[in-house]
Amino acid sequence: MPSPHREVEARALLELLWLVEPRERRGLVLVGEGEQVSEVARSLGLPIGTAF
């Protein structure tokens, strides 16, 4: 059963994402969508440790 607070939790997460640098934010989104971390790091020019 979904949390009754799901919308509030999602909004809080989105607010936190805006604190992350844009390139790193994009990496988080791509990995969250199922992209391979190593590929995300390469394509965005991020250090592999940052991508992980």
Phi, psi and omega in degrees: 000130180296150178293137177290349181258013186303317181295318179295317179297318179296318179297318178297319178296317178298321177297320178293322180299329180289348177277346182271144177305144185306317181295318179291325177299316179300320177299318178299317180296314182296316178295321177297333178275000175103005177291151177291135183301317181297323179290320178298314179301314181296313186291331180262356181071031179265147169299145183301323179296323177294319179295322178287000000 
